[in-house]
């Protein structure tokens, strides 16, 4: 069991990310409230950042589908003016539609606290092209049904990126794996020492691969 496995709890998340994030934020000593960004926010029903927004964090919610954007704007009305910014954008990985360009429409600082990418497809490519910002925590969706050791990215009939490919991308971008919930939860490498990971988890992050995990409790 990984260091953060026992902290998995759902409030608005799907695979225990709410509990993992609260523990990560505490161990990292991040200022709270902080700033979070969610790409592929859908209608807000399932969210890796809504729990934080409820605790006073500023949030940027990015979504393309008009019906979902309407739901997100209604959700934003629950919070104080300016706390939640909703952007209707189709995020790609080119110069004009990449996340760097979309984030340029906001006042989010370069080293913000948390990025969640969950777009059911080109998550790998979107994160790979995101180079102008260095969030402290990154949660990114993968296809956890792909066995460990297989390298795969989304496209040409292949669905989603594999654990191994995303792990290698994270390392190339200066991030280290803290937890795998079905999504992969990365922390910027310069902050890794604050987490209390075991020597084995640091040296062999593949041991954190965990598709099923325990049955989760809500809060």
C-alpha angles and dihedrals in degrees: 000000000000124000093258099035094097092055096062109127133154127222099143100344125091107220105030098280093134092065095040092051094050090054093044092051091049094050093045091050092228117176112259125243092041136162126275134182126198121195112198094023092168109189095326094253091117113030140159092205108036093088089056092048088053087056091055103271120145111244139197112199116194121194137150108201109093095218090053093046089055090053091048092051089052089050091051089059089069090069136061119286111281096010095107124038118192118201124190104212139135101227115213132161104255129102094263102037101030124115092256089063093044093049088051086071089066136061093236110139122241094251100045122161112249138015123186120190117189113151101138096241131020095038091127094052093045092053093042091055093047102097110139096070133054110201115191095229127030125189113190132178121239136172098261091185090076109095121247114272097032116117114216138149127190120273144062092058095318118118118220132329125290127242091247095051093047091046090055092047091051091052091049089052094049100261133124129206117254101171143353114215097160083290118063117243113205131186125201108263096238089062098045095099091066094063102072094228116169120257088249093053091051095046097038110026089170088082087071091066104120120158103175105027125174126312107275130228126213125228 
